[in-house]
Amino acid sequence: MLRFLARRSLGAIVILILISAITFFLFFALPAEPARLACGKNCDPTSLAMINKNLGLDQPVPVQYWKFMVGIVAGRDFAVGHCDAPCFGYSFVSQEPVWSTIVDRFPTTLSLAVGGAAVFLVCGIGIGMIAAWRRGTWIDKFFSSLSLLGASMQIYFVGVLALAWFVSGLGIMDQPAYYPFTENPAKWFSGMLLPWVVLSLIFMANYSRMTRSQMVEQLQEDHVRTARAKGLSSRTVFFRYAWRGAIAPIVTIFGIDLGSLLGGAMVTEYTFTLHGIGRLAVESVQLTDLPMLMGVMLVSSAAIVVFNILVDAAYAFIDPRVRLA
């Protein structure tokens, strides 16, 4: 298992390097000039040359990429000062260190992702198990129809309706905003509650349908039928035998979804005006801010890759066959 995880980790590093290289070189293929964006409207040639030198843009692109990658590990010196590792450079637009900006924005995305994931995982799996337990009844049909309706919804549509009804109309919920958990847990919860609910509605539908289909499939397996033939109770067969076989695909999808959410839930953050990683990524693309875009891309990619590795490790505890292999 350790050897397998070591191979996956090395593969993850290679993937991140390829992502950074492709993003970096594609950016410089664009016709826009980064230094001119940082210089502003009233820019003279002297100021433009100074910005190019300060940001290292006067060097060949391969040299810039090499220094960028070295700066992530060992830090980097700029004309404006030293940038400690992990150094992703300075924003072309705000002139602020990229890493500090990402660190400031990350708690918002972390709160949104973890809170929303807790809601849609518990509720989605619960609804799916109830539907599978009562398969063929009106309860199964009701939850299946509800899941289909939820999967058809879009966050930007449901989010706007939720803001209009519960915040502006009825006034029973606070305006969504991020407050540090350590400063005021109650305001943190109330400020993130509506985004959690809206985000979970979409994912909850997918998880409930997936759980139901996996449970129904597992209930037809030979080992489950054997457990029934031995006289075990339906509850024991359902939770001890069928559920254990059904959870593996759910864990896989959950790892990918959580990694993607930690990389930035762009639509949700924009809908509820939350300043997280996803909103920062969109702003970086709009402003052609390469250092900020590179930093967000690598952090988002690292989150997805890390959670994929954790999912592989979790398989060893869920499925003994993987452990033996």
N, C-alpha and C positions, 0 to 999 in steps of 0.2 A: 504494500500500500504506500509506504514512504517513497519507494522508487517511482511508483506511478505518479504520485503527487509532485515529485521533483521534476519528472518529465513534463507534466502539465504546466508547472511553473515556468520552466525554461521556454516552453512553447508560448506561454502568455507574454513573456518578455519580448520574444520575437514579433508577436502580433502587434504589441504596443509600439515597437520601433517602426514597423512597416506603416502603421496608421500615422505616426508622427511624420514620417518621411513623405508619404503621399500628400498629407494635408499641407505640409510646409512647401513642397515644390509646386503643388497646384496653385497655392496662393500667389506665388511670384509669377505665375503664368497669366495672372489677371492684368488688365491694362492700367489699373489704379496704382498710384504711387503712394506707398505708406507714409513717407516723410511729408508729403504735401498735405495728407489728411491730418497729421499731427501738427503741422505748422499753422493751419487755419486759412482764412480767406486772404487776409493782408500779409502775404508771405513774399519775402524778397529772396533772391538767390543766396545771400549770405546766411540767412536764417535756415534756409533749406539745407545748405551744406552742413551747417552746425548740427542740425537734427539728425541728418544721415550719419554723421560721425558719432554723435552721442549714443545713438541706438544701434550702431554697428551695421547700418544699412549700406555703407560705402564699400563693403567687402563682397567677394563672390558668394553666390547663394550656397554652394556646398560648404564653404567656410562658415557661413552664418549658421547653417544647420548643425555642423559639428560643434560649434561653440554653444549652441542652444542645448544640445544633448549633454555636453560636459557640464553645463551650468546646472542641470537638474540634479546631478550627482554631487558635484564638488563646488558649486557656486560659480559666480562669474563677476568680472570687473567691467563696469561701464564708465563712461566719462563722467556720469553723474554720481558715481560711487560704487561700492561693492554690494553685490546681491548675494545673500546667503542661500545655500542649498536648502530645499529644492528651489532653484531659480528658474522661472519661466519668462524672465525678462520684465520689461515695463510696458504698460499699455501705450499704444500709439495715440490714444485719444485723451485719457485722463492723466497719463504720466505716472500712474500709481503702480506699485509692484503687483504683478499678476497673482502671485501666490497669496498675498494678503487679501486681495479682493475675493478670491475663491474661498478662502477660509472664512471671510465675513459672510458670504452668501450661503455657505454649505449648511449651517444649522437650520435654515429655513427649509431647504430641500430635504434634509434628514428628518425633520419633524413631519413634513408632509408625507414622505415615503413610508416611514416606519408606522405612523399612526394610521394612514390609509391602508397599508398592507395588513395591519392587525385586524382592522374592521372587515376588509373584504375576504381575508383568509378564514377567519372564524365563522362569519355569516355565510360565506359561499359554500364552505365545506359542510356546515351544519344543514343548510337548505338542501344540498345535494344528497346528503345521507338520509334525510327525512324522505325525500322523493324516492330514493332507491328502496328504503324500508317499506314504504307504502306504494310500491310500484303497481301501476294499473288502476289506482283509486283516484278519486277527485282531487286528493291532496297532491299526488304526483302530477296530474294534469295542470293543476293551478300553478304549482311552482315551476313547471316546465314552460308554461306560457309566460309567466312573469320573467323568467330568465331570458327567454327569447326577446321579450320587449326591452329588457335592460341592455342586452347585447346590441340592440339596434340604436340605442341612444348615443349621443355624442356629448362630451364633457362641456364644450363651449355652449351647447344649447341648454343642457340641464343646469349648468352653472349660472347662466344668465337668469333663467327662470327661478332658481333657488334664491338668488340675490334679490330679485324683484318681489318674491312672495315673503320670504322669511326675514329679510333685513329691511327692505324699504317699505313693504306693504304691512305685514303683521308686526314687525319690530320685535319678534321673539328671539332673534339671534343677533349676535354682535357682527359688525363689519369684519370680514376676514382680515387678519393681520398677524404678523409673527411677533411674539414677545418671548424673550429668553425664558426658558423653563426655570432656570435657577433664580431668576428675579421675581417672577410671579407665575406659579404653576396654574392658578385659576384662569388668568388672562391668556396664558399660552394655550390652554385647553379650549376656552371659548372662542379664541381667535382662529384656531385651526379646525374647529369642529365641522363647520360647513364644507370646507374643501375636502376633509376626510370623507364625509358622507357622499358627496358628489363623485369623488374619485373612486370610492368603493363600489358605487352602484354599477359602474361599467365593468370593473374587474369581478365583482361578486357574481354577476350573471355568467361569466365565462367559467368561474371556478365551480359554481353549482352544477352547471351542465357537465363539466368534465368529471366531477366527483360522482354524479349519478351514473354516467355512462361507464366509468371504471368500476363502480360497485356492482352494477348490473352484470358486467362482463365477468367479474371475479366470482360472483355468486353461481355462475355456470361452470366454474372450473372443477376439475376432478377432485382436488384435495378438499374443496368446500363440500362437495357432494359426499365424500367419504366421511367428513366430520358430521354431517347430518345423519348418515347411515349409522354412525356409532352412538347416536342418541343424544348428542350435545344439543343444548337449547339453541333456539334461533338467535337469541341475543349474543351468545358466545360465538356462534358461527359467524355472525355478522361483524362483530367488532374485533374478534381475535384472529379470524382467518381471512375473511374477505377484505376487511379494511387495510390489513397490513400489505396485501398485494396491490391494493388500489392507490396507496399513498405515493409510490415511487414516481409515477409520471407527474403527479401534482407537485411534488417537491422540485422536480426539474423545471417546470414552468414557473413556479414561485421564485426560484433562484434567479431566473432570467428577468422576470418582471421586477423584482426588488432591485436588482442591479441597474436595470433601465431607469427605474424611478429615482434611484440615488444619483444617476447621471443627469437627472433633470426632467421633471414633468412639465414640459414647456407650455402645453395648452392650459393645464390647471393653474400654473403660476401666472400666466397672462390673464386668464379669466378672473382670478381673484386678486390680482395686483400684488402678488407675492414676489419679493425680490430674491429669487433663488438661483440655482445653477442653470436651470432651463431658460429662464428669462435672460440671464447673462449671456448664454450661448446665442440667442436670437439677436440681442443687441450687438454682440461682437461681429456677427455676420453682416448686419445692417451697416455698421460703421467701418467694416473692413479692418478690424483690429486683430492682426495676426497673433501677437503674443497672447492676448486674452483668449482667442479662439483655440489656439494650440493648447493652452492650459486646461480649458474646459473640455476639449476633446480627449485629452489624455486622462484626466480625472474620471470622465464618464466611461471611457473605454476600460480603465482599470477597475472601476466598480463592477462592470458587467463581467469582465474576465475573472475577477476574484470570486464573485458569487457563483460562477460556473464551476470553479475549482472546489468551492465549498459544497456545492451540490454533489460533485463526484465523491467527495469524502463522506457525505451523508449517506450515500448509497450503501457503503460498507456496513452501516449500522441498521439500515432498513432491510436490505436483502442479503442474507448470508451467502448466497451464490456469488455475489460480487466480491465478498470478503475472501472466499476460497480462491477465486480466480486471481 
